[in-house]
Amino acid sequence: MKIGKSNFNRNSMAKWGVVFALPALAYILLFQLYPILFSFYISLHDYDLLSDPVYVGFKHFAALPYDRAFVSSLWITIAYVIYTVVPVLGFSFLMAWALAQVPTSRSLWRTLLFIPSVMPIVSVALVWKLIFNFNGPMNDAAAALGSGPIPWLNSSTYAPIALVIMSWWHATSYYMIIFLAGFLAIPRDYYEAAAIDGARGFQVLRYITLPAMKPTIALAIVLSTVNGLKTFAFQQIVTDGGPANSTQIMTLLIYKTSFSYLDMGRASAYSVVLFGGILVVSLVQIWLLRDRNA
């Protein structure tokens, strides 16, 4: 009887588990898997939202290497990710390390430093647009240093730099919290044992901190790369891809191709390529950063 009752309880719990998982599963199927599959379907058609889709096979994919807008946007996106991910992770790691050394009021400092990440991104973009205005604080600071005004948002040279600086400010605090969690999860016994063995400075960082932080570093690298490839709001609000398309990243190109030019087939081909690129890059990073001793 006990065995039967145990099996009954186990089966009942399994059924209730399925019931509670159904809403999340329905959400994933309806709002994630279905759009991906439908996007691939539309990428095989000419479709302008006003008439029925016309099947054209892989025409849009075959034209991608000769599509100047796509190639330019691809390189702009890659450059943006490189110039944001590497410095942001470096800044975040150093800030988290410094915060981990704070003996008191750590929660207060953590809250204050995390504020940029919880602010609405549209508000952040609008404020930074004012900061980089020709008569804004950035040029006031440049004038104080003896430099002439810089056309931050009106120059194809400076506009990408302005967006990268904005991303540094906005993203650093988010990854700082991730790194801080990793630092605080390292047992203090490791450092005490290392100190007894005479390890100091760089030796502690190399042989204790970095190996223990490897899963956290891997997570931060993957998240920051994916978020960099998916970024949209800063470019759309601050520069709208300009000047001269110098800040038109892939997501903005997809948006404009879809809703400005109503070329849904070509835009879907762009989105499929972007999705595939994000998937491949994430898997490669996970494979390279995996714990080979596990």
Secondary structure, DSSP 8 states (H G I E B T S, - for coil): -HHHHHHHHHHHHHHHHHHHHHHHHHHHIIIIIHHHHHHHHHHTEE--SSS--EE-TTHHHHTGGG-HHHHHHHHHHHHHHHHHHHHHHHHHHHHHHHHHT--S-HHHHHHHHHHHHHS-HHHHHHHHHHHTSTTSHHHHHHHHTT-----TTT-TTHHHHHHHHHHHHHHHHHHHHHHHHHHHHS-HHHHHHHHHTT--THHHIIIIIHHHHHHHHHHHHHHHHHHHHH--HHIIIIITT-STTTT--HHHHHHHHHHTS--HHHHHHHHHHHHHHHHHHHHHHHHHHS-TT-
